[in-house]
Amino acid sequence: MFEIAYNSFSWLLNASSQKDGAFSFLFAILGICVWKPIAPLPPGPRGLPIVGYLPFLGFDNLHQAFTDLAGAYGPIYKLWLRSKLTIVISSPSLVKEAVRDHDVALSERDPSIAAQVITFAANDIAFDSYSSPSWKNKRKILATDMLSNANINAFYGLRREQVMKTVWDVYKNVGKPFDIGELAFLTAINATIGLMWGGKLRGKEGAKIEGHFKDLSSQIMVLLARPNISDVFPSIARFDVQGIEREMKKILQSFNELFDSVIELRKNAATENEKVNGMSGRKSDFLQILLDLHNESEDSATSFTMEHIKGILMDILVGGTDTASTTTEWVMAELMQHP
């Protein structure tokens, strides 16, 4: 590649002395731009024009499709999804190299429409742009203020209480069938909500969501993982052909009403505590930490908005519950099928 560019430049110098030098100059510049060096791509399956490999992936068992492709093309391979080039890695050593050694270069994400909706327009940590000041601020808050050793240790008793309650429920029902996924989810959600705002789901909206929270959380994961044609063809995104955006907005409305209810209750409780006890009566759970930051930065250029608060709460609430319960359920299912 470099040799082609060099030869083009040499030819440019010779041709520029002739009367058609101006035309030759433009032609040579185009040649240098077209033949600029690029990094070699890994192997991968051939796709179709316009749609790429998209029709061959299927929509039901993507993890199996990716596993089969890794067996055919190795631990790193390329996929063309329409005009988007996707590089897939399935080796632990390559994943480690990507997320640790080259995390700055590979940390940006391309949030899907479903992800943008459920995270309050990507105002969370998982899907916000790595290069934005707001992401770095939220990441710092999560790591140093909310998930510090001192803060986590302060809630050890609450976590232990929830785990012991789960163990006791299993012990009382020895010999009887039970839903391990449901039990693991209830343990995780109770512990997570205790960490977030120190109690159960509050108010009318809390009671409405509590009964089918696992279903809502599972629906979020399904919609996030479902291939959306609107993500691949942005020109038709406004039509929402598969209805994924509409479904996600319905789920978002339920969580938004819940968060508004909890935040309002906390603000009212904080006001009453300050009147009676001063600052000492204020709680120090995750929600209060976020509200304090919101109040401190209301008038600053890098304000911590209510959408930021809700986005972080969504990350913790869904990420801290569904993942643990789903992993537990899958592990137990695999152990039962392959003892």
ABEGO torsion letter per residue (X at the ends): XAAAAAAAAAAAAAAAABAAAAAAAAAAAAAAAAABBBBBBBBBBBBBBGAEAAAAAEAABAAAAAAAAAAAAEABBBBBBEABBBBBBABAAAAAAAAAAAAAAAABBBBBAAAAAAAGGGABAAABBAABAAAAAAAAAAAAAAABAAAAAAAAAAAAAAAAAAAAAAAAABGBBBBAAAAAAAAAAAAAAAAAAGBBBBEAAAAAAAAAAAAAAAAAAAAAABBBAAAABAAAAAAGAAGAAAAAAAAAAAAAAAAAAAAAAAAAAAAAAAAAAEAAABBABAAAAAAAAAAAAAABABBBBAAAAAAAAAAAAAAAAAAAAAAAAAAAAAAAABX
